[in-house]
Amino acid sequence: MTSKNIDIAREYFQAVQAGDLARVGELLDESVVWHQPGANRFSGDHKGRDAVFAVLGGMMETSRGSFAIDQVHSMMGNGDTVAATIHFTGGHESGSMSMDGVDVLRLKDGRIAEVWLFSADQSAEDAFWGR
């Protein structure tokens, strides 16, 4: 099961990097729970595929389309959970960010049911996104 879940996570990250939102939507469970860290306008727990897409859309709007996961360094699985070490970037008129992170995905029945995100510098990410 672990290798199958890593394959699904890999497909998810590839779809995110390619901007294939239709495929991202297919890989997210309808009732996905997204745990966005920090103290910024996007922080908090977001429940459901529509809520997740609203957050991601807001991030793309705020970053003028520049927010991206530009590298997926490695993926590790443990049962129904996959951890990925990543690097992400973004920019807007007031600044930019470029940092490492860890995304943890819990899969259920072949779909991503829950996501926890971690940033190497949460204060810098909060400053980038603003309140």
KEDO-475730 format. One record per residue: residue in one letter; x, z, y of N, C-alpha, C, O in turn. Coordinates in steps of 0.001 Angstrom, whole numbers, padded with zeros to 6 digits, always signed. Layout:
BEGIN
AXZYXZYXZYXZY ...
REM end
This chain:
BEGIN
M+000816+000000-001199+000000+000000+000000+000862+000000+001266+000510-000639+002258 T+001979+000710+001232+002829+000797+002420+003324-000574+002863+003277-000879+004055 S+003796-001410+001940+004328-002717+002348+003213-003610+002887+003446-004390+003811 K+002013-003511+002330+000888-004285+002852+000566-003845+004282+000281-004679+005141 N+000612-002536+004532+000334-002029+005872+001410-002463+006863+001105-002763+008017 I+002658-002498+006423+003730-002992+007296+003498-004466+007616+003727-004893+008748 D+003053-005240+006649+002751-006657+006894+001639-006814+007928+001715-007687+008792 I+000603-005972+007845-000497-006026+008814+000013-005625+010196-000338-006256+011194 A+000838-004578+010260+001405-004154+011539+002275-005257+012132+002222-005510+013335 R+003068-005907+011303+003920-007009+011771+003047-008129+012349+003361-008686+013401 E+001962-008450+011661+001053-009489+012144+000424-009077+013490+000259-009907+014384 Y+000081-007809+013616-000472-007293+014873+000526-007476+016022+000167-007998+017077 F+001772-007051+015820+002767-007172+016882+003042-008643+017218+003238-008984+018385 Q+003056-009501+016220+003260-010929+016483+002104-011487+017312+002320-012291+018220 A+000879-011064+017001-000285-011525+017760-000233-011008+019194-000550-011741+020130 V+000167-009746+019370+000305-009192+020718+001345-009996+021498+001101-010384+022641 Q+002494-010242+020889+003561-010974+021577+003166-012407+021911+003608-012956+022920 A+002339-013010+021071+001904-014384+021296+000696-014471+022234+000299-015563+022641 G+000114-013316+022574-001082-013323+023410-002321-013780+022670-003281-014236+023290 D-002313-013664+021348-003434-014073+020507-004430-012923+020397-004470-012213+019392 L-005237-012750+021451-006158-011622+021505-007255-011708+020460-007772-010680+020024 A-007618-012907+020054-008616-013041+018993-008089-012414+017705-008813-011692+017020 R-006827-012692+017379-006241-012123+016163-006043-010617+016301-006275-009874+015347 V-005618-010160+017477-005495-008719+017713-006845-008052+017441-006910-007025+016766 G-007910-008635+017964-009249-008088+017755-009646-008034+016295-010307-007089+015866 E-009252-009029+015532-009547-009042+014092-008789-007943+013356-009278-007411+012360 L-007603-007604+013838-006775-006601+013167-007130-005172+013564-006776-004229+012855 L-007824-005001+014686-008260-003674+015107-009619-003358+014498-010530-004185+014534 D-009751-002168+013945-011039-001715+013453-012007-001621+014634-011593-001302+015748 E-013260-001888+014402-014251-001847+015474-014277-000484+016170-014538-000407+017371 S-014007+000595+015419-014041+001947+015995-012632+002527+016189-012446+003743+016130 V-011651+001661+016419-010268+002093+016619-010189+003180+017695-010945+003169+018666 V-009262+004113+017500-008993+005137+018509-007572+004910+019004-006626+004878+018218 W-007435+004754+020317-006162+004412+020963-005742+005597+021825-006445+005955+022770 H-004610+006203+021510-004111+007367+022237-003028+006902+023214-001875+006706+022831 Q-003415+006731+024471-002493+006282+025513-001912+007508+026207-002656+008288+026802 P-000590+007693+026139+000012+008927+026652+000126+008955+028167-000155+007972+028853 G+000543+010100+028663+000928+010224+030056-000160+010725+030975-001194+011240+030549 A+000116+010552+032253-000782+010968+033332-000892+009799+034307-000467+009892+035459 N-001466+008704+033829-001649+007527+034674-003063+006996+034501-003852+007553+033739 R-003374+005943+035193-004755+005427+035187-005239+004980+033805-006446+004873+033584 F-004321+004720+032877-004711+004258+031545-004625+005344+030475-005015+005113+029330 S-004120+006523+030832-003914+007605+029867-005230+008110+029287-006286+008030+029914 G-005128+008630+028072-006281+009243+027431-006587+008597+026101-005885+007689+025657 D-007633+009072+025476-008089+008531+024200-009191+007512+024464-010182+007811+025130 H-009008+006319+023938-009955+005225+024132-010529+004876+022767-009789+004593+021825 K-011858+004897+022666-012517+004728+021375-013298+003430+021324-014171+003165+022150 G-012953+002629+020328-013632+001368+020116-012824+000184+020610-012060+000284+021570 R-013007-000932+019937-012261-002154+020249-012463-002580+021698-011504-002984+022356 D-013692-002498+022210-013956-002915+023593-013205-002039+024584-012689-002539+025584 A-013138-000731+024318-012416+000180+025214-010921-000125+025199-010265-000075+026240 V-010386-000438+024037-008957-000786+023936-008676-002063+024707-007693-002136+025444 F-009523-003068+024547-009314-004311+025283-009459-004100+026793-008796-004782+027574 A-010314-003167+027211-010433-002862+028637-009123-002270+029167-008687-002617+030264 V-008494-001377+028392-007214-000790+028798-006141-001873+028866-005420-001975+029858 L-006036-002676+027816-005011-003722+027782-005231-004739+028901-004275-005207+029520 G-006490-005074+029154-006794-005989+030254-006407-005397+031601-005897-006103+032471 G-006651-004101+031774-006254-003435+033008-004744-003417+033190-004237-003578+034300 M-004038-003220+032089-002566-003250+032162-002068-004641+032546-001141-004778+033345 M-002686-005665+031975-002277-007028+032318-002599-007344+033774-001813-008000+034458 E-003746-006881+034247-004111-007118+035643-003148-006387+036584-002656-006974+037549 T-002884-005125+036307-001995-004328+037156-000584-004911+037190+000071-004912+038232 S-000124-005408+036038+001239-005955+035956+001294-007441+036281+002327-008084+036094 R+000193-007981+036764+000111-009410+037091+000521-010295+035907+001189-011318+036058 G+000084-009847+034715+000324-010616+033495+001710-010456+032903+002063-011163+031958 S+002500-009542+033440+003887-009436+032967+004106-008385+031881+005157-008385+031241 F+003147-007494+031659+003336-006453+030653+003481-007088+029277+002659-007910+028872 A+004543-006698+028559+004791-007317+027253+005624-006406+026365+006467-005641+026835 I+005366-006511+025086+006287-005964+024085+007248-007105+023803+006896-008073+023129 D+008468-006986+024324+009403-008096+024170+010261-007982+022919+010877-008966+022509 Q+010316-006804+022304+011082-006649+021061+010406-005638+020152+009909-004608+020606 V+010393-005944+018874+010020-004984+017843+011293-004783+017032+011725-005672+016299 H+011885-003602+017173+013177-003342+016538+013046-003118+015037+013737-003761+014247 S+012170-002215+014648+012001-001929+013223+010628-001339+012966+009981-000805+013866 M+010198-001449+011716+008928-000876+011281+009171-000075+010010+009887-000502+009104 M+008551+001098+009974+008674+001985+008824+007289+002434+008407+006451+002754+009250 G+007052+002457+007117+005743+002851+006625+005782+004106+005789+006778+004414+005134 N+004678+004821+005825+004477+005991+004993+002988+006037+004672+002191+006531+005470 G+002616+005525+003513+001202+005489+003142+000407+004613+004079+000686+003423+004222 D-000597+005212+004725-001472+004437+005613-000966+004393+007053-001674+003912+007937 T+000252+004890+007303+000793+004953+008660+002050+004098+008778+002911+004106+007898 V+002135+003366+009877+003312+002538+010169+003819+002927+011555+003048+003003+012512 A+005128+003172+011649+005774+003439+012939+006643+002240+013286+007351+001709+012430 A+006585+001820+014534+007389+000693+015005+008170+001117+016236+007604+001665+017182 T+009469+000863+016220+010268+001066+017417+010250-000249+018186+010509-001316+017629 I+009941-000151+019469+009711-001345+020287+010444-001227+021611+011009-000183+021935 H+010426-002314+022368+010859-002320+023758+009775-003046+024537+009290-004093+024108 F+009395-002488+025685+008356-003131+026484+008768-003204+027944+009592-002421+028417 T+008178-004158+028644+008527-004421+030036+007276-004725+030849+006207-004991+030300 G+007429-004683+032137+006350-005069+033035+006835-005001+034468+007821-004330+034774 G+006142-005694+035331+006497-005670+036731+005278-005896+037602+004278-006461+037159 H+005367-005454+038828+004363-005734+039859+005030-005585+041217+006232-005333+041296 E+004258-005739+042281+004840-005767+043623+005586-004477+043988+006452-004502+044862 S+005273-003367+043345+005904-002090+043697+007057-001690+042792+007708-000675+043043 G+007323-002457+041751+008431-002087+040875+008322-002707+039502+007494-003581+039245 S+009188-002224+038628+009193-002739+037260+009532-001610+036304+009977-000539+036715 M+009316-001865+035028+009710-000930+033983+010253-001723+032808+009866-002867+032568 S+011152-001087+032089+011759-001677+030905+012251-000510+030067+013202+000174+030444 M+011597-000279+028918+011972+000904+028140+011600+000761+026673+010801-000086+026276 D+012214+001623+025900+011903+001703+024478+010673+002564+024265+010302+003374+025115 G+010054+002373+023123+008902+003178+022750+008735+003176+021250+009436+002475+020522 V+007793+003974+020812+007408+004015+019411+005891+003900+019366+005182+004645+020042 D+005406+002973+018577+003973+002838+018331+003718+003259+016892+004391+002795+015971 V+002745+004137+016706+002379+004599+015374+000960+004119+015096+000034+004420+015849 L+000801+003376+014018-000491+002796+013652-000978+003412+012349-000228+003490+011376 R-002238+003850+012328-002855+004293+011073-003818+003195+010644-004693+002777+011403 L-003636+002744+009416-004465+001663+008905-005491+002181+007914-005259+003155+007198 K-006620+001511+007892-007692+001853+006957-008383+000555+006575-008844-000194+007436 D-008450+000298+005284-009137-000899+004779-008612-002186+005414-009385-003096+005717 G-007286-002256+005615-006668-003478+006116-006760-003693+007609-006392-004758+008104 R-007249-002690+008341-007353-002801+009798-006711-001587+010458-006556-000533+009841 I-006348-001755+011706-005739-000665+012471-006860+000234+012981-007699-000182+013779 A-006854+001486+012497-007920+002425+012819-007548+003388+013938-008422+003924+014620 E-006239+003609+014129-005808+004558+015155-004398+004199+015596-003571+003766+014793 V-004135+004387+016895-002837+004038+017471-002378+005177+018382-003128+005646+019238 W-001129+005613+018181-000480+006579+019062+000722+005874+019676+001478+005208+018968 L+000905+006014+020987+001992+005349+021701+002923+006400+022301+002474+007437+022789 F+004221+006116+022258+005226+007008+022813+006182+006175+023660+006575+005076+023269 S+006549+006705+024813+007460+006015+025731+008748+006812+025874+008731+008043+025859 A+009860+006106+026012+011155+006766+026191+011220+007519+027509+011931+008518+027614 D+010489+007054+028515+010495+007706+029820+009067+007717+030363+008684+006866+031165 Q+008289+008701+029906+006869+008744+030262+006664+008871+031774+005736+008275+032321 S+007516+009636+032449+007382+009781+033909+007528+008435+034612+006774+008134+035537 A+008493+007624+034178+008679+006305+034774+007499+005394+034464+007079+004611+035316 E+006963+005492+033252+005798+004673+032931+004597+005103+033766+003861+004260+034279 D+004398+006421+033904+003289+006904+034749+003425+006397+036182+002446+005963+036788 A+004643+006455+036721+004873+005971+038087+004563+004476+038194+003998+004028+039191 F+004930+003715+037177+004678+002273+037187+003175+001991+037223+002716+001199+038046 W+002399+002638+036330+000961+002344+036248+000184+002983+037387-000837+002438+037805 G+000635+004116+037899-000075+004786+038981-001343+005487+038507-001709+005428+037333 R-001988+006137+039431-003220+006890+039112-004441+006093+039360-005550+006580+039142 
REM end
